[in-house]
Amino acid sequence: LLMPDSVQPRSVAQAFVNSKIQSRNVVVFINPTCPYCRRTQELLSQLPFKEGLLEFVNITANGNTTEIQDYLQQLTGARTLPRVFIGKE
């Protein structure tokens, strides 16, 4: 029996992504082997963000890469990287 999305328990990937986008002003989900991710990281790192307001999250670091990308697709409509969230959006 499947429960509606609103009452299903949150997955580890959902909890991980949600905790990241709630905690920072600018969060960028990346894969370090992705050339677009590396370029985005280079460009954003050159901007004068205040300490702690910019975070790059390597989604390959915790073993839930596929689940994280699936959840990012639910949130944004795409699973490609990088995924940039500014102020929870």
Jmol script that loads the backbone (N, CA, C; Angstrom):
load data "model"
ATOM      1  N   LEU A   1       0.851  -1.182   0.000  1.00  0.00           N
ATOM      2  CA  LEU A   1       0.000   0.000   0.000  1.00  0.00           C
ATOM      3  C   LEU A   1       0.892   1.239   0.000  1.00  0.00           C
ATOM      4  N   LEU A   2       0.675   2.117  -0.956  1.00  0.00           N
ATOM      5  CA  LEU A   2       1.440   3.361  -1.037  1.00  0.00           C
ATOM      6  C   LEU A   2       0.663   4.490  -0.394  1.00  0.00           C
ATOM      7  N   MET A   3       1.360   5.280   0.362  1.00  0.00           N
ATOM      8  CA  MET A   3       0.740   6.449   0.969  1.00  0.00           C
ATOM      9  C   MET A   3       0.904   7.631   0.026  1.00  0.00           C
ATOM     10  N   PRO A   4       0.009   8.601   0.091  1.00  0.00           N
ATOM     11  CA  PRO A   4       0.204   9.820  -0.702  1.00  0.00           C
ATOM     12  C   PRO A   4       1.535  10.465  -0.349  1.00  0.00           C
ATOM     13  N   ASP A   5       2.096  11.204  -1.296  1.00  0.00           N
ATOM     14  CA  ASP A   5       3.402  11.842  -1.093  1.00  0.00           C
ATOM     15  C   ASP A   5       3.465  12.659   0.183  1.00  0.00           C
ATOM     16  N   SER A   6       2.372  13.307   0.530  1.00  0.00           N
ATOM     17  CA  SER A   6       2.400  14.212   1.677  1.00  0.00           C
ATOM     18  C   SER A   6       2.584  13.482   3.003  1.00  0.00           C
ATOM     19  N   VAL A   7       2.284  12.174   3.051  1.00  0.00           N
ATOM     20  CA  VAL A   7       2.420  11.457   4.314  1.00  0.00           C
ATOM     21  C   VAL A   7       3.477  10.363   4.274  1.00  0.00           C
ATOM     22  N   GLN A   8       4.157  10.169   3.146  1.00  0.00           N
ATOM     23  CA  GLN A   8       5.224   9.179   3.100  1.00  0.00           C
ATOM     24  C   GLN A   8       6.392   9.638   3.956  1.00  0.00           C
ATOM     25  N   PRO A   9       7.043   8.701   4.623  1.00  0.00           N
ATOM     26  CA  PRO A   9       8.228   9.092   5.384  1.00  0.00           C
ATOM     27  C   PRO A   9       9.292   9.664   4.453  1.00  0.00           C
ATOM     28  N   ARG A  10      10.007  10.654   4.949  1.00  0.00           N
ATOM     29  CA  ARG A  10      11.037  11.267   4.120  1.00  0.00           C
ATOM     30  C   ARG A  10      12.219  10.324   3.986  1.00  0.00           C
ATOM     31  N   SER A  11      12.770  10.274   2.802  1.00  0.00           N
ATOM     32  CA  SER A  11      13.950   9.454   2.577  1.00  0.00           C
ATOM     33  C   SER A  11      15.183  10.154   3.127  1.00  0.00           C
ATOM     34  N   VAL A  12      16.248   9.403   3.227  1.00  0.00           N
ATOM     35  CA  VAL A  12      17.525   9.970   3.658  1.00  0.00           C
ATOM     36  C   VAL A  12      17.956  11.064   2.687  1.00  0.00           C
ATOM     37  N   ALA A  13      17.766  10.821   1.386  1.00  0.00           N
ATOM     38  CA  ALA A  13      18.146  11.816   0.375  1.00  0.00           C
ATOM     39  C   ALA A  13      17.335  13.097   0.537  1.00  0.00           C
ATOM     40  N   GLN A  14      16.029  12.966   0.752  1.00  0.00           N
ATOM     41  CA  GLN A  14      15.182  14.144   0.962  1.00  0.00           C
ATOM     42  C   GLN A  14      15.641  14.926   2.184  1.00  0.00           C
ATOM     43  N   ALA A  15      15.875  14.221   3.273  1.00  0.00           N
ATOM     44  CA  ALA A  15      16.300  14.884   4.506  1.00  0.00           C
ATOM     45  C   ALA A  15      17.634  15.595   4.292  1.00  0.00           C
ATOM     46  N   PHE A  16      18.552  14.949   3.573  1.00  0.00           N
ATOM     47  CA  PHE A  16      19.865  15.537   3.304  1.00  0.00           C
ATOM     48  C   PHE A  16      19.731  16.811   2.481  1.00  0.00           C
ATOM     49  N   VAL A  17      19.002  16.733   1.365  1.00  0.00           N
ATOM     50  CA  VAL A  17      18.834  17.899   0.486  1.00  0.00           C
ATOM     51  C   VAL A  17      18.114  19.017   1.227  1.00  0.00           C
ATOM     52  N   ASN A  18      17.023  18.686   1.893  1.00  0.00           N
ATOM     53  CA  ASN A  18      16.254  19.711   2.607  1.00  0.00           C
ATOM     54  C   ASN A  18      17.084  20.390   3.687  1.00  0.00           C
ATOM     55  N   SER A  19      17.907  19.626   4.387  1.00  0.00           N
ATOM     56  CA  SER A  19      18.741  20.233   5.431  1.00  0.00           C
ATOM     57  C   SER A  19      19.744  21.201   4.827  1.00  0.00           C
ATOM     58  N   LYS A  20      20.248  20.881   3.652  1.00  0.00           N
ATOM     59  CA  LYS A  20      21.220  21.765   2.997  1.00  0.00           C
ATOM     60  C   LYS A  20      20.559  23.046   2.495  1.00  0.00           C
ATOM     61  N   ILE A  21      19.400  22.926   1.844  1.00  0.00           N
ATOM     62  CA  ILE A  21      18.794  24.130   1.272  1.00  0.00           C
ATOM     63  C   ILE A  21      18.142  25.004   2.342  1.00  0.00           C
ATOM     64  N   GLN A  22      17.868  24.451   3.512  1.00  0.00           N
ATOM     65  CA  GLN A  22      17.323  25.255   4.609  1.00  0.00           C
ATOM     66  C   GLN A  22      18.416  26.026   5.335  1.00  0.00           C
ATOM     67  N   SER A  23      19.649  25.527   5.256  1.00  0.00           N
ATOM     68  CA  SER A  23      20.691  26.050   6.137  1.00  0.00           C
ATOM     69  C   SER A  23      21.556  27.148   5.530  1.00  0.00           C
ATOM     70  N   ARG A  24      21.458  27.385   4.253  1.00  0.00           N
ATOM     71  CA  ARG A  24      22.365  28.343   3.601  1.00  0.00           C
ATOM     72  C   ARG A  24      21.592  29.241   2.645  1.00  0.00           C
ATOM     73  N   ASN A  25      22.180  30.380   2.321  1.00  0.00           N
ATOM     74  CA  ASN A  25      21.570  31.263   1.335  1.00  0.00           C
ATOM     75  C   ASN A  25      21.759  30.749  -0.081  1.00  0.00           C
ATOM     76  N   VAL A  26      22.973  30.281  -0.423  1.00  0.00           N
ATOM     77  CA  VAL A  26      23.244  29.745  -1.757  1.00  0.00           C
ATOM     78  C   VAL A  26      23.866  28.365  -1.590  1.00  0.00           C
ATOM     79  N   VAL A  27      23.188  27.350  -2.135  1.00  0.00           N
ATOM     80  CA  VAL A  27      23.669  25.973  -2.071  1.00  0.00           C
ATOM     81  C   VAL A  27      23.730  25.438  -3.491  1.00  0.00           C
ATOM     82  N   VAL A  28      24.873  24.837  -3.838  1.00  0.00           N
ATOM     83  CA  VAL A  28      25.077  24.293  -5.175  1.00  0.00           C
ATOM     84  C   VAL A  28      25.392  22.808  -5.036  1.00  0.00           C
ATOM     85  N   PHE A  29      24.519  21.965  -5.580  1.00  0.00           N
ATOM     86  CA  PHE A  29      24.750  20.523  -5.574  1.00  0.00           C
ATOM     87  C   PHE A  29      25.589  20.182  -6.797  1.00  0.00           C
ATOM     88  N   ILE A  30      26.726  19.505  -6.556  1.00  0.00           N
ATOM     89  CA  ILE A  30      27.682  19.242  -7.628  1.00  0.00           C
ATOM     90  C   ILE A  30      28.145  17.789  -7.618  1.00  0.00           C
ATOM     91  N   ASN A  31      28.739  17.402  -8.737  1.00  0.00           N
ATOM     92  CA  ASN A  31      29.514  16.177  -8.868  1.00  0.00           C
ATOM     93  C   ASN A  31      30.889  16.645  -9.324  1.00  0.00           C
ATOM     94  N   PRO A  32      31.949  16.349  -8.584  1.00  0.00           N
ATOM     95  CA  PRO A  32      33.260  16.905  -8.919  1.00  0.00           C
ATOM     96  C   PRO A  32      33.803  16.489 -10.289  1.00  0.00           C
ATOM     97  N   THR A  33      33.254  15.437 -10.884  1.00  0.00           N
ATOM     98  CA  THR A  33      33.714  15.024 -12.216  1.00  0.00           C
ATOM     99  C   THR A  33      32.972  15.733 -13.340  1.00  0.00           C
ATOM    100  N   CYS A  34      31.958  16.501 -12.992  1.00  0.00           N
ATOM    101  CA  CYS A  34      31.134  17.201 -13.984  1.00  0.00           C
ATOM    102  C   CYS A  34      31.790  18.528 -14.367  1.00  0.00           C
ATOM    103  N   PRO A  35      32.081  18.736 -15.663  1.00  0.00           N
ATOM    104  CA  PRO A  35      32.730  19.994 -16.063  1.00  0.00           C
ATOM    105  C   PRO A  35      31.859  21.226 -15.806  1.00  0.00           C
ATOM    106  N   TYR A  36      30.550  21.104 -15.945  1.00  0.00           N
ATOM    107  CA  TYR A  36      29.657  22.237 -15.674  1.00  0.00           C
ATOM    108  C   TYR A  36      29.673  22.585 -14.183  1.00  0.00           C
ATOM    109  N   CYS A  37      29.748  21.568 -13.348  1.00  0.00           N
ATOM    110  CA  CYS A  37      29.820  21.789 -11.904  1.00  0.00           C
ATOM    111  C   CYS A  37      31.119  22.483 -11.527  1.00  0.00           C
ATOM    112  N   ARG A  38      32.219  22.017 -12.096  1.00  0.00           N
ATOM    113  CA  ARG A  38      33.517  22.637 -11.794  1.00  0.00           C
ATOM    114  C   ARG A  38      33.533  24.098 -12.221  1.00  0.00           C
ATOM    115  N   ARG A  39      32.982  24.390 -13.388  1.00  0.00           N
ATOM    116  CA  ARG A  39      32.964  25.768 -13.886  1.00  0.00           C
ATOM    117  C   ARG A  39      32.078  26.656 -13.008  1.00  0.00           C
ATOM    118  N   THR A  40      30.921  26.138 -12.627  1.00  0.00           N
ATOM    119  CA  THR A  40      30.025  26.883 -11.740  1.00  0.00           C
ATOM    120  C   THR A  40      30.714  27.169 -10.413  1.00  0.00           C
ATOM    121  N   GLN A  41      31.406  26.174  -9.884  1.00  0.00           N
ATOM    122  CA  GLN A  41      32.120  26.346  -8.624  1.00  0.00           C
ATOM    123  C   GLN A  41      33.217  27.401  -8.766  1.00  0.00           C
ATOM    124  N   GLU A  42      33.946  27.364  -9.857  1.00  0.00           N
ATOM    125  CA  GLU A  42      34.992  28.367 -10.106  1.00  0.00           C
ATOM    126  C   GLU A  42      34.399  29.776 -10.162  1.00  0.00           C
ATOM    127  N   LEU A  43      33.310  29.923 -10.923  1.00  0.00           N
ATOM    128  CA  LEU A  43      32.703  31.246 -11.091  1.00  0.00           C
ATOM    129  C   LEU A  43      32.130  31.788  -9.786  1.00  0.00           C
ATOM    130  N   LEU A  44      31.350  30.969  -9.083  1.00  0.00           N
ATOM    131  CA  LEU A  44      30.731  31.438  -7.843  1.00  0.00           C
ATOM    132  C   LEU A  44      31.768  31.698  -6.756  1.00  0.00           C
ATOM    133  N   SER A  45      32.844  30.937  -6.758  1.00  0.00           N
ATOM    134  CA  SER A  45      33.892  31.133  -5.750  1.00  0.00           C
ATOM    135  C   SER A  45      34.610  32.468  -5.914  1.00  0.00           C
ATOM    136  N   GLN A  46      34.530  33.056  -7.083  1.00  0.00           N
ATOM    137  CA  GLN A  46      35.165  34.349  -7.333  1.00  0.00           C
ATOM    138  C   GLN A  46      34.322  35.523  -6.829  1.00  0.00           C
ATOM    139  N   LEU A  47      33.052  35.273  -6.532  1.00  0.00           N
ATOM    140  CA  LEU A  47      32.170  36.341  -6.062  1.00  0.00           C
ATOM    141  C   LEU A  47      32.376  36.579  -4.567  1.00  0.00           C
ATOM    142  N   PRO A  48      32.123  37.806  -4.111  1.00  0.00           N
ATOM    143  CA  PRO A  48      32.415  38.159  -2.716  1.00  0.00           C
ATOM    144  C   PRO A  48      31.303  37.760  -1.733  1.00  0.00           C
ATOM    145  N   PHE A  49      31.029  36.462  -1.613  1.00  0.00           N
ATOM    146  CA  PHE A  49      30.034  36.006  -0.645  1.00  0.00           C
ATOM    147  C   PHE A  49      30.588  36.167   0.766  1.00  0.00           C
ATOM    148  N   LYS A  50      29.703  36.513   1.697  1.00  0.00           N
ATOM    149  CA  LYS A  50      30.106  36.533   3.103  1.00  0.00           C
ATOM    150  C   LYS A  50      30.366  35.093   3.545  1.00  0.00           C
ATOM    151  N   GLU A  51      31.225  34.960   4.533  1.00  0.00           N
ATOM    152  CA  GLU A  51      31.592  33.642   5.060  1.00  0.00           C
ATOM    153  C   GLU A  51      30.342  32.835   5.434  1.00  0.00           C
ATOM    154  N   GLY A  52      30.254  31.604   4.941  1.00  0.00           N
ATOM    155  CA  GLY A  52      29.160  30.711   5.289  1.00  0.00           C
ATOM    156  C   GLY A  52      27.900  30.852   4.457  1.00  0.00           C
ATOM    157  N   LEU A  53      27.852  31.787   3.511  1.00  0.00           N
ATOM    158  CA  LEU A  53      26.630  31.991   2.727  1.00  0.00           C
ATOM    159  C   LEU A  53      26.624  31.227   1.407  1.00  0.00           C
ATOM    160  N   LEU A  54      27.729  30.577   1.066  1.00  0.00           N
ATOM    161  CA  LEU A  54      27.832  29.791  -0.165  1.00  0.00           C
ATOM    162  C   LEU A  54      28.354  28.417   0.197  1.00  0.00           C
ATOM    163  N   GLU A  55      27.622  27.371  -0.226  1.00  0.00           N
ATOM    164  CA  GLU A  55      28.048  26.002   0.068  1.00  0.00           C
ATOM    165  C   GLU A  55      27.955  25.163  -1.192  1.00  0.00           C
ATOM    166  N   PHE A  56      29.011  24.414  -1.460  1.00  0.00           N
ATOM    167  CA  PHE A  56      29.023  23.438  -2.545  1.00  0.00           C
ATOM    168  C   PHE A  56      28.875  22.065  -1.915  1.00  0.00           C
ATOM    169  N   VAL A  57      27.896  21.293  -2.399  1.00  0.00           N
ATOM    170  CA  VAL A  57      27.606  19.984  -1.830  1.00  0.00           C
ATOM    171  C   VAL A  57      27.931  18.920  -2.870  1.00  0.00           C
ATOM    172  N   ASN A  58      28.931  18.107  -2.576  1.00  0.00           N
ATOM    173  CA  ASN A  58      29.321  17.002  -3.446  1.00  0.00           C
ATOM    174  C   ASN A  58      28.355  15.844  -3.195  1.00  0.00           C
ATOM    175  N   ILE A  59      27.465  15.576  -4.143  1.00  0.00           N
ATOM    176  CA  ILE A  59      26.442  14.546  -3.923  1.00  0.00           C
ATOM    177  C   ILE A  59      27.001  13.135  -4.032  1.00  0.00           C
ATOM    178  N   THR A  60      28.234  12.976  -4.492  1.00  0.00           N
ATOM    179  CA  THR A  60      28.826  11.641  -4.596  1.00  0.00           C
ATOM    180  C   THR A  60      29.496  11.211  -3.292  1.00  0.00           C
ATOM    181  N   ALA A  61      29.576  12.096  -2.325  1.00  0.00           N
ATOM    182  CA  ALA A  61      30.340  11.828  -1.107  1.00  0.00           C
ATOM    183  C   ALA A  61      29.648  10.876  -0.134  1.00  0.00           C
ATOM    184  N   ASN A  62      28.327  10.739  -0.213  1.00  0.00           N
ATOM    185  CA  ASN A  62      27.646   9.942   0.815  1.00  0.00           C
ATOM    186  C   ASN A  62      27.001   8.656   0.306  1.00  0.00           C
ATOM    187  N   GLY A  63      27.180   8.311  -0.961  1.00  0.00           N
ATOM    188  CA  GLY A  63      26.663   7.051  -1.473  1.00  0.00           C
ATOM    189  C   GLY A  63      25.206   7.062  -1.892  1.00  0.00           C
ATOM    190  N   ASN A  64      24.535   8.194  -1.814  1.00  0.00           N
ATOM    191  CA  ASN A  64      23.121   8.297  -2.203  1.00  0.00           C
ATOM    192  C   ASN A  64      22.951   9.123  -3.467  1.00  0.00           C
ATOM    193  N   THR A  65      23.914   9.089  -4.363  1.00  0.00           N
ATOM    194  CA  THR A  65      23.913   9.963  -5.535  1.00  0.00           C
ATOM    195  C   THR A  65      22.627   9.858  -6.342  1.00  0.00           C
ATOM    196  N   THR A  66      22.209   8.646  -6.676  1.00  0.00           N
ATOM    197  CA  THR A  66      21.008   8.459  -7.494  1.00  0.00           C
ATOM    198  C   THR A  66      19.770   8.982  -6.783  1.00  0.00           C
ATOM    199  N   GLU A  67      19.644   8.660  -5.496  1.00  0.00           N
ATOM    200  CA  GLU A  67      18.481   9.105  -4.731  1.00  0.00           C
ATOM    201  C   GLU A  67      18.446  10.627  -4.616  1.00  0.00           C
ATOM    202  N   ILE A  68      19.601  11.231  -4.423  1.00  0.00           N
ATOM    203  CA  ILE A  68      19.662  12.695  -4.332  1.00  0.00           C
ATOM    204  C   ILE A  68      19.251  13.315  -5.658  1.00  0.00           C
ATOM    205  N   GLN A  69      19.766  12.783  -6.765  1.00  0.00           N
ATOM    206  CA  GLN A  69      19.390  13.324  -8.075  1.00  0.00           C
ATOM    207  C   GLN A  69      17.905  13.115  -8.349  1.00  0.00           C
ATOM    208  N   ASP A  70      17.353  11.989  -7.938  1.00  0.00           N
ATOM    209  CA  ASP A  70      15.913  11.756  -8.103  1.00  0.00           C
ATOM    210  C   ASP A  70      15.111  12.801  -7.331  1.00  0.00           C
ATOM    211  N   TYR A  71      15.531  13.105  -6.109  1.00  0.00           N
ATOM    212  CA  TYR A  71      14.816  14.098  -5.314  1.00  0.00           C
ATOM    213  C   TYR A  71      14.995  15.498  -5.890  1.00  0.00           C
ATOM    214  N   LEU A  72      16.193  15.814  -6.372  1.00  0.00           N
ATOM    215  CA  LEU A  72      16.397  17.110  -7.024  1.00  0.00           C
ATOM    216  C   LEU A  72      15.485  17.241  -8.242  1.00  0.00           C
ATOM    217  N   GLN A  73      15.254  16.128  -8.945  1.00  0.00           N
ATOM    218  CA  GLN A  73      14.338  16.159 -10.089  1.00  0.00           C
ATOM    219  C   GLN A  73      12.912  16.450  -9.628  1.00  0.00           C
ATOM    220  N   GLN A  74      12.499  15.866  -8.513  1.00  0.00           N
ATOM    221  CA  GLN A  74      11.164  16.165  -7.976  1.00  0.00           C
ATOM    222  C   GLN A  74      11.037  17.648  -7.642  1.00  0.00           C
ATOM    223  N   LEU A  75      12.089  18.218  -7.083  1.00  0.00           N
ATOM    224  CA  LEU A  75      12.052  19.624  -6.672  1.00  0.00           C
ATOM    225  C   LEU A  75      12.127  20.594  -7.839  1.00  0.00           C
ATOM    226  N   THR A  76      12.969  20.268  -8.833  1.00  0.00           N
ATOM    227  CA  THR A  76      13.309  21.256  -9.862  1.00  0.00           C
ATOM    228  C   THR A  76      12.890  20.874 -11.269  1.00  0.00           C
ATOM    229  N   GLY A  77      12.506  19.613 -11.475  1.00  0.00           N
ATOM    230  CA  GLY A  77      12.131  19.171 -12.814  1.00  0.00           C
ATOM    231  C   GLY A  77      13.289  18.620 -13.625  1.00  0.00           C
ATOM    232  N   ALA A  78      14.496  18.619 -13.052  1.00  0.00           N
ATOM    233  CA  ALA A  78      15.661  18.074 -13.754  1.00  0.00           C
ATOM    234  C   ALA A  78      16.612  17.450 -12.744  1.00  0.00           C
ATOM    235  N   ARG A  79      17.326  16.417 -13.185  1.00  0.00           N
ATOM    236  CA  ARG A  79      18.272  15.751 -12.285  1.00  0.00           C
ATOM    237  C   ARG A  79      19.716  16.054 -12.647  1.00  0.00           C
ATOM    238  N   THR A  80      19.907  16.863 -13.695  1.00  0.00           N
ATOM    239  CA  THR A  80      21.262  17.216 -14.099  1.00  0.00           C
ATOM    240  C   THR A  80      21.898  18.158 -13.081  1.00  0.00           C
ATOM    241  N   LEU A  81      23.204  18.189 -13.115  1.00  0.00           N
ATOM    242  CA  LEU A  81      23.961  19.034 -12.200  1.00  0.00           C
ATOM    243  C   LEU A  81      24.741  20.059 -12.991  1.00  0.00           C
ATOM    244  N   PRO A  82      25.057  21.180 -12.384  1.00  0.00           N
ATOM    245  CA  PRO A  82      24.779  21.548 -11.000  1.00  0.00           C
ATOM    246  C   PRO A  82      23.330  21.995 -10.811  1.00  0.00           C
ATOM    247  N   ARG A  83      22.868  21.902  -9.590  1.00  0.00           N
ATOM    248  CA  ARG A  83      21.567  22.427  -9.168  1.00  0.00           C
ATOM    249  C   ARG A  83      21.858  23.511  -8.147  1.00  0.00           C
ATOM    250  N   VAL A  84      21.403  24.713  -8.429  1.00  0.00           N
ATOM    251  CA  VAL A  84      21.687  25.865  -7.573  1.00  0.00           C
ATOM    252  C   VAL A  84      20.404  26.301  -6.873  1.00  0.00           C
ATOM    253  N   PHE A  85      20.480  26.430  -5.557  1.00  0.00           N
ATOM    254  CA  PHE A  85      19.358  26.929  -4.762  1.00  0.00           C
ATOM    255  C   PHE A  85      19.788  28.237  -4.122  1.00  0.00           C
ATOM    256  N   ILE A  86      18.958  29.252  -4.304  1.00  0.00           N
ATOM    257  CA  ILE A  86      19.221  30.563  -3.715  1.00  0.00           C
ATOM    258  C   ILE A  86      18.046  30.894  -2.816  1.00  0.00           C
ATOM    259  N   GLY A  87      18.302  30.990  -1.526  1.00  0.00           N
ATOM    260  CA  GLY A  87      17.225  31.282  -0.585  1.00  0.00           C
ATOM    261  C   GLY A  87      16.116  30.260  -0.624  1.00  0.00           C
ATOM    262  N   LYS A  88      16.442  28.983  -0.646  1.00  0.00           N
ATOM    263  CA  LYS A  88      15.509  27.844  -0.630  1.00  0.00           C
ATOM    264  C   LYS A  88      14.778  27.639  -1.945  1.00  0.00           C
ATOM    265  N   GLU A  89      15.099  28.368  -2.978  1.00  0.00           N
ATOM    266  CA  GLU A  89      14.415  28.231  -4.272  1.00  0.00           C
ATOM    267  C   GLU A  89      15.320  27.573  -5.296  1.00  0.00           C
TER     268      GLU A  89
END
end "model"
wireframe off; spacefill off
backbone 0.3
color backbone group
